[in-house]
Amino acid sequence: MAPYQRMKLRLVFREPGDWLFHCHIIEHEELGMMATIRIG
């Protein structure tokens, strides 16, 4: 994806809790491509 592009994802979580969403490229994680998704 190009910078500032957006995309929609549809995910299915079978268990509640905090899930980590991230890029596996370390430099990308440091630039903000990592987040916690909380499922209640």
mmCIF entry with sequence, helices, sheets and N, C-alpha, C, O atoms, coordinates in Angstrom:
data_MODEL
# 
_entry.id   MODEL 
# 
_entity.id                         1 
_entity.type                       polymer 
_entity.pdbx_number_of_molecules   1 
# 
_entity_poly.entity_id                      1 
_entity_poly.type                           'polypeptide(L)' 
_entity_poly.nstd_linkage                   no 
_entity_poly.nstd_monomer                   no 
_entity_poly.pdbx_seq_one_letter_code       MAPYQRMKLRLVFREPGDWLFHCHIIEHEELGMMATIRIG 
_entity_poly.pdbx_seq_one_letter_code_can   MAPYQRMKLRLVFREPGDWLFHCHIIEHEELGMMATIRIG 
_entity_poly.pdbx_strand_id                 A 
# 
loop_
_entity_poly_seq.entity_id 
_entity_poly_seq.num 
_entity_poly_seq.mon_id 
_entity_poly_seq.hetero 
1 1  MET n 
1 2  ALA n 
1 3  PRO n 
1 4  TYR n 
1 5  GLN n 
1 6  ARG n 
1 7  MET n 
1 8  LYS n 
1 9  LEU n 
1 10 ARG n 
1 11 LEU n 
1 12 VAL n 
1 13 PHE n 
1 14 ARG n 
1 15 GLU n 
1 16 PRO n 
1 17 GLY n 
1 18 ASP n 
1 19 TRP n 
1 20 LEU n 
1 21 PHE n 
1 22 HIS n 
1 23 CYS n 
1 24 HIS n 
1 25 ILE n 
1 26 ILE n 
1 27 GLU n 
1 28 HIS n 
1 29 GLU n 
1 30 GLU n 
1 31 LEU n 
1 32 GLY n 
1 33 MET n 
1 34 MET n 
1 35 ALA n 
1 36 THR n 
1 37 ILE n 
1 38 ARG n 
1 39 ILE n 
1 40 GLY n 
# 
_struct_asym.id          A 
_struct_asym.entity_id   1 
# 
_struct_conf.conf_type_id            HELX_P 
_struct_conf.id                      HELX_P1 
_struct_conf.pdbx_PDB_helix_id       AA1 
_struct_conf.beg_label_comp_id       ILE 
_struct_conf.beg_label_asym_id       A 
_struct_conf.beg_label_seq_id        26 
_struct_conf.pdbx_beg_PDB_ins_code   ? 
_struct_conf.end_label_comp_id       GLU 
_struct_conf.end_label_asym_id       A 
_struct_conf.end_label_seq_id        30 
_struct_conf.pdbx_end_PDB_ins_code   ? 
_struct_conf.beg_auth_comp_id        ILE 
_struct_conf.beg_auth_asym_id        A 
_struct_conf.beg_auth_seq_id         26 
_struct_conf.end_auth_comp_id        GLU 
_struct_conf.end_auth_asym_id        A 
_struct_conf.end_auth_seq_id         30 
_struct_conf.pdbx_PDB_helix_class    1 
_struct_conf.details                 ? 
_struct_conf.pdbx_PDB_helix_length   5 
# 
_struct_conf_type.id          HELX_P 
_struct_conf_type.criteria    ? 
_struct_conf_type.reference   ? 
# 
_struct_sheet.id               AA1 
_struct_sheet.type             ? 
_struct_sheet.number_strands   2 
_struct_sheet.details          ? 
# 
_struct_sheet_order.sheet_id     AA1 
_struct_sheet_order.range_id_1   1 
_struct_sheet_order.range_id_2   2 
_struct_sheet_order.offset       ? 
_struct_sheet_order.sense        anti-parallel 
# 
loop_
_struct_sheet_range.sheet_id 
_struct_sheet_range.id 
_struct_sheet_range.beg_label_comp_id 
_struct_sheet_range.beg_label_asym_id 
_struct_sheet_range.beg_label_seq_id 
_struct_sheet_range.pdbx_beg_PDB_ins_code 
_struct_sheet_range.end_label_comp_id 
_struct_sheet_range.end_label_asym_id 
_struct_sheet_range.end_label_seq_id 
_struct_sheet_range.pdbx_end_PDB_ins_code 
_struct_sheet_range.beg_auth_comp_id 
_struct_sheet_range.beg_auth_asym_id 
_struct_sheet_range.beg_auth_seq_id 
_struct_sheet_range.end_auth_comp_id 
_struct_sheet_range.end_auth_asym_id 
_struct_sheet_range.end_auth_seq_id 
AA1 1 GLY A 17 ? HIS A 22 ? GLY A 17 HIS A 22 
AA1 2 MET A 34 ? ILE A 39 ? MET A 34 ILE A 39 
# 
loop_
_atom_site.group_PDB 
_atom_site.id 
_atom_site.type_symbol 
_atom_site.label_atom_id 
_atom_site.label_alt_id 
_atom_site.label_comp_id 
_atom_site.label_asym_id 
_atom_site.label_entity_id 
_atom_site.label_seq_id 
_atom_site.pdbx_PDB_ins_code 
_atom_site.Cartn_x 
_atom_site.Cartn_y 
_atom_site.Cartn_z 
_atom_site.occupancy 
_atom_site.B_iso_or_equiv 
_atom_site.pdbx_formal_charge 
_atom_site.auth_seq_id 
_atom_site.auth_comp_id 
_atom_site.auth_asym_id 
_atom_site.auth_atom_id 
_atom_site.pdbx_PDB_model_num 
ATOM 1   N N  . MET A 1 1  ? 0.839   -1.171  0.000  1.00 0.00 ? 1  MET A N  1 
ATOM 2   C CA . MET A 1 1  ? 0.000   0.000   0.000  1.00 0.00 ? 1  MET A CA 1 
ATOM 3   C C  . MET A 1 1  ? 0.880   1.229   0.000  1.00 0.00 ? 1  MET A C  1 
ATOM 4   O O  . MET A 1 1  ? 1.975   1.227   0.564  1.00 0.00 ? 1  MET A O  1 
ATOM 5   N N  . ALA A 1 2  ? 0.401   2.257   -0.626 1.00 0.00 ? 2  ALA A N  1 
ATOM 6   C CA . ALA A 1 2  ? 1.102   3.536   -0.634 1.00 0.00 ? 2  ALA A CA 1 
ATOM 7   C C  . ALA A 1 2  ? 0.838   4.264   0.683  1.00 0.00 ? 2  ALA A C  1 
ATOM 8   O O  . ALA A 1 2  ? -0.144  3.973   1.366  1.00 0.00 ? 2  ALA A O  1 
ATOM 9   N N  . PRO A 1 3  ? 1.710   5.211   1.041  1.00 0.00 ? 3  PRO A N  1 
ATOM 10  C CA . PRO A 1 3  ? 1.476   5.975   2.268  1.00 0.00 ? 3  PRO A CA 1 
ATOM 11  C C  . PRO A 1 3  ? 0.102   6.642   2.261  1.00 0.00 ? 3  PRO A C  1 
ATOM 12  O O  . PRO A 1 3  ? -0.360  7.131   1.230  1.00 0.00 ? 3  PRO A O  1 
ATOM 13  N N  . TYR A 1 4  ? -0.529  6.655   3.408  1.00 0.00 ? 4  TYR A N  1 
ATOM 14  C CA . TYR A 1 4  ? -1.831  7.290   3.659  1.00 0.00 ? 4  TYR A CA 1 
ATOM 15  C C  . TYR A 1 4  ? -2.999  6.600   2.963  1.00 0.00 ? 4  TYR A C  1 
ATOM 16  O O  . TYR A 1 4  ? -4.110  7.131   2.970  1.00 0.00 ? 4  TYR A O  1 
ATOM 17  N N  . GLN A 1 5  ? -2.780  5.444   2.369  1.00 0.00 ? 5  GLN A N  1 
ATOM 18  C CA . GLN A 1 5  ? -3.900  4.681   1.833  1.00 0.00 ? 5  GLN A CA 1 
ATOM 19  C C  . GLN A 1 5  ? -4.617  3.993   2.977  1.00 0.00 ? 5  GLN A C  1 
ATOM 20  O O  . GLN A 1 5  ? -4.044  3.791   4.048  1.00 0.00 ? 5  GLN A O  1 
ATOM 21  N N  . ARG A 1 6  ? -5.855  3.637   2.753  1.00 0.00 ? 6  ARG A N  1 
ATOM 22  C CA . ARG A 1 6  ? -6.649  2.938   3.760  1.00 0.00 ? 6  ARG A CA 1 
ATOM 23  C C  . ARG A 1 6  ? -7.200  1.656   3.168  1.00 0.00 ? 6  ARG A C  1 
ATOM 24  O O  . ARG A 1 6  ? -7.338  1.506   1.954  1.00 0.00 ? 6  ARG A O  1 
ATOM 25  N N  . MET A 1 7  ? -7.505  0.749   4.059  1.00 0.00 ? 7  MET A N  1 
ATOM 26  C CA . MET A 1 7  ? -8.182  -0.475  3.647  1.00 0.00 ? 7  MET A CA 1 
ATOM 27  C C  . MET A 1 7  ? -9.074  -0.930  4.787  1.00 0.00 ? 7  MET A C  1 
ATOM 28  O O  . MET A 1 7  ? -8.836  -0.591  5.946  1.00 0.00 ? 7  MET A O  1 
ATOM 29  N N  . LYS A 1 8  ? -10.082 -1.685  4.460  1.00 0.00 ? 8  LYS A N  1 
ATOM 30  C CA . LYS A 1 8  ? -10.972 -2.257  5.469  1.00 0.00 ? 8  LYS A CA 1 
ATOM 31  C C  . LYS A 1 8  ? -10.678 -3.742  5.574  1.00 0.00 ? 8  LYS A C  1 
ATOM 32  O O  . LYS A 1 8  ? -10.463 -4.425  4.573  1.00 0.00 ? 8  LYS A O  1 
ATOM 33  N N  . LEU A 1 9  ? -10.673 -4.222  6.802  1.00 0.00 ? 9  LEU A N  1 
ATOM 34  C CA . LEU A 1 9  ? -10.470 -5.640  7.068  1.00 0.00 ? 9  LEU A CA 1 
ATOM 35  C C  . LEU A 1 9  ? -11.677 -6.179  7.814  1.00 0.00 ? 9  LEU A C  1 
ATOM 36  O O  . LEU A 1 9  ? -12.267 -5.488  8.645  1.00 0.00 ? 9  LEU A O  1 
ATOM 37  N N  . ARG A 1 10 ? -12.033 -7.394  7.518  1.00 0.00 ? 10 ARG A N  1 
ATOM 38  C CA . ARG A 1 10 ? -13.072 -8.073  8.288  1.00 0.00 ? 10 ARG A CA 1 
ATOM 39  C C  . ARG A 1 10 ? -12.404 -9.258  8.967  1.00 0.00 ? 10 ARG A C  1 
ATOM 40  O O  . ARG A 1 10 ? -11.885 -10.158 8.306  1.00 0.00 ? 10 ARG A O  1 
ATOM 41  N N  . LEU A 1 11 ? -12.422 -9.248  10.290 1.00 0.00 ? 11 LEU A N  1 
ATOM 42  C CA . LEU A 1 11 ? -11.752 -10.283 11.072 1.00 0.00 ? 11 LEU A CA 1 
ATOM 43  C C  . LEU A 1 11 ? -12.762 -10.997 11.956 1.00 0.00 ? 11 LEU A C  1 
ATOM 44  O O  . LEU A 1 11 ? -13.736 -10.396 12.410 1.00 0.00 ? 11 LEU A O  1 
ATOM 45  N N  . VAL A 1 12 ? -12.531 -12.264 12.196 1.00 0.00 ? 12 VAL A N  1 
ATOM 46  C CA . VAL A 1 12 ? -13.364 -13.049 13.106 1.00 0.00 ? 12 VAL A CA 1 
ATOM 47  C C  . VAL A 1 12 ? -12.505 -13.434 14.303 1.00 0.00 ? 12 VAL A C  1 
ATOM 48  O O  . VAL A 1 12 ? -11.457 -14.062 14.151 1.00 0.00 ? 12 VAL A O  1 
ATOM 49  N N  . PHE A 1 13 ? -12.957 -13.053 15.491 1.00 0.00 ? 13 PHE A N  1 
ATOM 50  C CA . PHE A 1 13 ? -12.279 -13.410 16.731 1.00 0.00 ? 13 PHE A CA 1 
ATOM 51  C C  . PHE A 1 13 ? -13.167 -14.383 17.482 1.00 0.00 ? 13 PHE A C  1 
ATOM 52  O O  . PHE A 1 13 ? -14.329 -14.086 17.758 1.00 0.00 ? 13 PHE A O  1 
ATOM 53  N N  . ARG A 1 14 ? -12.631 -15.528 17.808 1.00 0.00 ? 14 ARG A N  1 
ATOM 54  C CA . ARG A 1 14 ? -13.409 -16.555 18.494 1.00 0.00 ? 14 ARG A CA 1 
ATOM 55  C C  . ARG A 1 14 ? -13.241 -16.492 20.013 1.00 0.00 ? 14 ARG A C  1 
ATOM 56  O O  . ARG A 1 14 ? -13.972 -17.155 20.749 1.00 0.00 ? 14 ARG A O  1 
ATOM 57  N N  . GLU A 1 15 ? -12.290 -15.707 20.473 1.00 0.00 ? 15 GLU A N  1 
ATOM 58  C CA . GLU A 1 15 ? -12.028 -15.581 21.910 1.00 0.00 ? 15 GLU A CA 1 
ATOM 59  C C  . GLU A 1 15 ? -11.939 -14.102 22.275 1.00 0.00 ? 15 GLU A C  1 
ATOM 60  O O  . GLU A 1 15 ? -11.362 -13.321 21.518 1.00 0.00 ? 15 GLU A O  1 
ATOM 61  N N  . PRO A 1 16 ? -12.500 -13.695 23.425 1.00 0.00 ? 16 PRO A N  1 
ATOM 62  C CA . PRO A 1 16 ? -12.338 -12.314 23.876 1.00 0.00 ? 16 PRO A CA 1 
ATOM 63  C C  . PRO A 1 16 ? -10.919 -12.078 24.383 1.00 0.00 ? 16 PRO A C  1 
ATOM 64  O O  . PRO A 1 16 ? -10.180 -13.018 24.674 1.00 0.00 ? 16 PRO A O  1 
ATOM 65  N N  . GLY A 1 17 ? -10.563 -10.815 24.479 1.00 0.00 ? 17 GLY A N  1 
ATOM 66  C CA . GLY A 1 17 ? -9.255  -10.458 25.023 1.00 0.00 ? 17 GLY A CA 1 
ATOM 67  C C  . GLY A 1 17 ? -8.564  -9.419  24.167 1.00 0.00 ? 17 GLY A C  1 
ATOM 68  O O  . GLY A 1 17 ? -9.160  -8.852  23.252 1.00 0.00 ? 17 GLY A O  1 
ATOM 69  N N  . ASP A 1 18 ? -7.306  -9.176  24.473 1.00 0.00 ? 18 ASP A N  1 
ATOM 70  C CA . ASP A 1 18 ? -6.492  -8.220  23.727 1.00 0.00 ? 18 ASP A CA 1 
ATOM 71  C C  . ASP A 1 18 ? -5.675  -8.977  22.686 1.00 0.00 ? 18 ASP A C  1 
ATOM 72  O O  . ASP A 1 18 ? -4.995  -9.950  23.012 1.00 0.00 ? 18 ASP A O  1 
ATOM 73  N N  . TRP A 1 19 ? -5.741  -8.533  21.446 1.00 0.00 ? 19 TRP A N  1 
ATOM 74  C CA . TRP A 1 19 ? -5.046  -9.162  20.335 1.00 0.00 ? 19 TRP A CA 1 
ATOM 75  C C  . TRP A 1 19 ? -4.108  -8.146  19.707 1.00 0.00 ? 19 TRP A C  1 
ATOM 76  O O  . TRP A 1 19 ? -4.462  -6.979  19.541 1.00 0.00 ? 19 TRP A O  1 
ATOM 77  N N  . LEU A 1 20 ? -2.920  -8.593  19.362 1.00 0.00 ? 20 LEU A N  1 
ATOM 78  C CA . LEU A 1 20 ? -1.922  -7.715  18.760 1.00 0.00 ? 20 LEU A CA 1 
ATOM 79  C C  . LEU A 1 20 ? -2.023  -7.792  17.245 1.00 0.00 ? 20 LEU A C  1 
ATOM 80  O O  . LEU A 1 20 ? -2.045  -8.879  16.668 1.00 0.00 ? 20 LEU A O  1 
ATOM 81  N N  . PHE A 1 21 ? -2.083  -6.632  16.607 1.00 0.00 ? 21 PHE A N  1 
ATOM 82  C CA . PHE A 1 21 ? -2.119  -6.505  15.153 1.00 0.00 ? 21 PHE A CA 1 
ATOM 83  C C  . PHE A 1 21 ? -0.867  -5.740  14.767 1.00 0.00 ? 21 PHE A C  1 
ATOM 84  O O  . PHE A 1 21 ? -0.667  -4.619  15.235 1.00 0.00 ? 21 PHE A O  1 
ATOM 85  N N  . HIS A 1 22 ? -0.011  -6.323  13.915 1.00 0.00 ? 22 HIS A N  1 
ATOM 86  C CA . HIS A 1 22 ? 1.240   -5.632  13.607 1.00 0.00 ? 22 HIS A CA 1 
ATOM 87  C C  . HIS A 1 22 ? 1.844   -6.107  12.299 1.00 0.00 ? 22 HIS A C  1 
ATOM 88  O O  . HIS A 1 22 ? 1.487   -7.159  11.768 1.00 0.00 ? 22 HIS A O  1 
ATOM 89  N N  . CYS A 1 23 ? 2.765   -5.307  11.798 1.00 0.00 ? 23 CYS A N  1 
ATOM 90  C CA . CYS A 1 23 ? 3.579   -5.654  10.640 1.00 0.00 ? 23 CYS A CA 1 
ATOM 91  C C  . CYS A 1 23 ? 4.820   -6.379  11.161 1.00 0.00 ? 23 CYS A C  1 
ATOM 92  O O  . CYS A 1 23 ? 5.342   -6.030  12.220 1.00 0.00 ? 23 CYS A O  1 
ATOM 93  N N  . HIS A 1 24 ? 5.290   -7.379  10.427 1.00 0.00 ? 24 HIS A N  1 
ATOM 94  C CA . HIS A 1 24 ? 6.459   -8.134  10.870 1.00 0.00 ? 24 HIS A CA 1 
ATOM 95  C C  . HIS A 1 24 ? 7.780   -7.444  10.542 1.00 0.00 ? 24 HIS A C  1 
ATOM 96  O O  . HIS A 1 24 ? 8.838   -7.941  10.926 1.00 0.00 ? 24 HIS A O  1 
ATOM 97  N N  . ILE A 1 25 ? 7.744   -6.330  9.853  1.00 0.00 ? 25 ILE A N  1 
ATOM 98  C CA . ILE A 1 25 ? 8.961   -5.575  9.560  1.00 0.00 ? 25 ILE A CA 1 
ATOM 99  C C  . ILE A 1 25 ? 9.189   -4.617  10.728 1.00 0.00 ? 25 ILE A C  1 
ATOM 100 O O  . ILE A 1 25 ? 8.380   -3.720  10.963 1.00 0.00 ? 25 ILE A O  1 
ATOM 101 N N  . ILE A 1 26 ? 10.285  -4.804  11.457 1.00 0.00 ? 26 ILE A N  1 
ATOM 102 C CA . ILE A 1 26 ? 10.532  -4.055  12.700 1.00 0.00 ? 26 ILE A CA 1 
ATOM 103 C C  . ILE A 1 26 ? 10.454  -2.550  12.483 1.00 0.00 ? 26 ILE A C  1 
ATOM 104 O O  . ILE A 1 26 ? 9.870   -1.842  13.303 1.00 0.00 ? 26 ILE A O  1 
ATOM 105 N N  . GLU A 1 27 ? 11.021  -2.056  11.412 1.00 0.00 ? 27 GLU A N  1 
ATOM 106 C CA . GLU A 1 27 ? 10.990  -0.613  11.156 1.00 0.00 ? 27 GLU A CA 1 
ATOM 107 C C  . GLU A 1 27 ? 9.555   -0.111  11.010 1.00 0.00 ? 27 GLU A C  1 
ATOM 108 O O  . GLU A 1 27 ? 9.249   1.011   11.415 1.00 0.00 ? 27 GLU A O  1 
ATOM 109 N N  . HIS A 1 28 ? 8.682   -0.922  10.443 1.00 0.00 ? 28 HIS A N  1 
ATOM 110 C CA . HIS A 1 28 ? 7.282   -0.523  10.288 1.00 0.00 ? 28 HIS A CA 1 
ATOM 111 C C  . HIS A 1 28 ? 6.578   -0.490  11.638 1.00 0.00 ? 28 HIS A C  1 
ATOM 112 O O  . HIS A 1 28 ? 5.778   0.409   11.899 1.00 0.00 ? 28 HIS A O  1 
ATOM 113 N N  . GLU A 1 29 ? 6.868   -1.456  12.493 1.00 0.00 ? 29 GLU A N  1 
ATOM 114 C CA . GLU A 1 29 ? 6.278   -1.448  13.834 1.00 0.00 ? 29 GLU A CA 1 
ATOM 115 C C  . GLU A 1 29 ? 6.646   -0.162  14.562 1.00 0.00 ? 29 GLU A C  1 
ATOM 116 O O  . GLU A 1 29 ? 5.804   0.443   15.226 1.00 0.00 ? 29 GLU A O  1 
ATOM 117 N N  . GLU A 1 30 ? 7.892   0.249   14.440 1.00 0.00 ? 30 GLU A N  1 
ATOM 118 C CA . GLU A 1 30 ? 8.360   1.458   15.118 1.00 0.00 ? 30 GLU A CA 1 
ATOM 119 C C  . GLU A 1 30 ? 7.702   2.712   14.563 1.00 0.00 ? 30 GLU A C  1 
ATOM 120 O O  . GLU A 1 30 ? 7.664   3.738   15.241 1.00 0.00 ? 30 GLU A O  1 
ATOM 121 N N  . LEU A 1 31 ? 7.182   2.648   13.340 1.00 0.00 ? 31 LEU A N  1 
ATOM 122 C CA . LEU A 1 31 ? 6.523   3.793   12.713 1.00 0.00 ? 31 LEU A CA 1 
ATOM 123 C C  . LEU A 1 31 ? 5.008   3.772   12.915 1.00 0.00 ? 31 LEU A C  1 
ATOM 124 O O  . LEU A 1 31 ? 4.286   4.551   12.292 1.00 0.00 ? 31 LEU A O  1 
ATOM 125 N N  . GLY A 1 32 ? 4.535   2.897   13.769 1.00 0.00 ? 32 GLY A N  1 
ATOM 126 C CA . GLY A 1 32 ? 3.124   2.909   14.121 1.00 0.00 ? 32 GLY A CA 1 
ATOM 127 C C  . GLY A 1 32 ? 2.277   1.812   13.514 1.00 0.00 ? 32 GLY A C  1 
ATOM 128 O O  . GLY A 1 32 ? 1.057   1.828   13.678 1.00 0.00 ? 32 GLY A O  1 
ATOM 129 N N  . MET A 1 33 ? 2.873   0.866   12.824 1.00 0.00 ? 33 MET A N  1 
ATOM 130 C CA . MET A 1 33 ? 2.090   -0.209  12.217 1.00 0.00 ? 33 MET A CA 1 
ATOM 131 C C  . MET A 1 33 ? 1.930   -1.365  13.198 1.00 0.00 ? 33 MET A C  1 
ATOM 132 O O  . MET A 1 33 ? 2.201   -2.523  12.879 1.00 0.00 ? 33 MET A O  1 
ATOM 133 N N  . MET A 1 34 ? 1.481   -1.014  14.401 1.00 0.00 ? 34 MET A N  1 
ATOM 134 C CA . MET A 1 34 ? 1.224   -2.004  15.432 1.00 0.00 ? 34 MET A CA 1 
ATOM 135 C C  . MET A 1 34 ? 0.115   -1.451  16.327 1.00 0.00 ? 34 MET A C  1 
ATOM 136 O O  . MET A 1 34 ? 0.133   -0.274  16.688 1.00 0.00 ? 34 MET A O  1 
ATOM 137 N N  . ALA A 1 35 ? -0.839  -2.293  16.682 1.00 0.00 ? 35 ALA A N  1 
ATOM 138 C CA . ALA A 1 35 ? -1.943  -1.844  17.524 1.00 0.00 ? 35 ALA A CA 1 
ATOM 139 C C  . ALA A 1 35 ? -2.498  -3.028  18.305 1.00 0.00 ? 35 ALA A C  1 
ATOM 140 O O  . ALA A 1 35 ? -2.311  -4.184  17.927 1.00 0.00 ? 35 ALA A O  1 
ATOM 141 N N  . THR A 1 36 ? -3.177  -2.719  19.391 1.00 0.00 ? 36 THR A N  1 
ATOM 142 C CA . THR A 1 36 ? -3.888  -3.723  20.164 1.00 0.00 ? 36 THR A CA 1 
ATOM 143 C C  . THR A 1 36 ? -5.370  -3.605  19.843 1.00 0.00 ? 36 THR A C  1 
ATOM 144 O O  . THR A 1 36 ? -5.929  -2.508  19.838 1.00 0.00 ? 36 THR A O  1 
ATOM 145 N N  . ILE A 1 37 ? -6.002  -4.746  19.575 1.00 0.00 ? 37 ILE A N  1 
ATOM 146 C CA . ILE A 1 37 ? -7.435  -4.790  19.327 1.00 0.00 ? 37 ILE A CA 1 
ATOM 147 C C  . ILE A 1 37 ? -8.068  -5.484  20.526 1.00 0.00 ? 37 ILE A C  1 
ATOM 148 O O  . ILE A 1 37 ? -7.724  -6.624  20.838 1.00 0.00 ? 37 ILE A O  1 
ATOM 149 N N  . ARG A 1 38 ? -8.992  -4.802  21.198 1.00 0.00 ? 38 ARG A N  1 
ATOM 150 C CA . ARG A 1 38 ? -9.642  -5.367  22.389 1.00 0.00 ? 38 ARG A CA 1 
ATOM 151 C C  . ARG A 1 38 ? -11.015 -5.914  21.996 1.00 0.00 ? 38 ARG A C  1 
ATOM 152 O O  . ARG A 1 38 ? -11.867 -5.182  21.493 1.00 0.00 ? 38 ARG A O  1 
ATOM 153 N N  . ILE A 1 39 ? -11.212 -7.202  22.232 1.00 0.00 ? 39 ILE A N  1 
ATOM 154 C CA . ILE A 1 39 ? -12.470 -7.873  21.924 1.00 0.00 ? 39 ILE A CA 1 
ATOM 155 C C  . ILE A 1 39 ? -13.178 -8.187  23.238 1.00 0.00 ? 39 ILE A C  1 
ATOM 156 O O  . ILE A 1 39 ? -12.616 -8.849  24.110 1.00 0.00 ? 39 ILE A O  1 
ATOM 157 N N  . GLY A 1 40 ? -14.407 -7.710  23.374 1.00 0.00 ? 40 GLY A N  1 
ATOM 158 C CA . GLY A 1 40 ? -15.138 -7.891  24.622 1.00 0.00 ? 40 GLY A CA 1 
ATOM 159 C C  . GLY A 1 40 ? -16.131 -9.000  24.573 1.00 0.00 ? 40 GLY A C  1 
ATOM 160 O O  . GLY A 1 40 ? -16.817 -9.259  25.562 1.00 0.00 ? 40 GLY A O  1 
# 
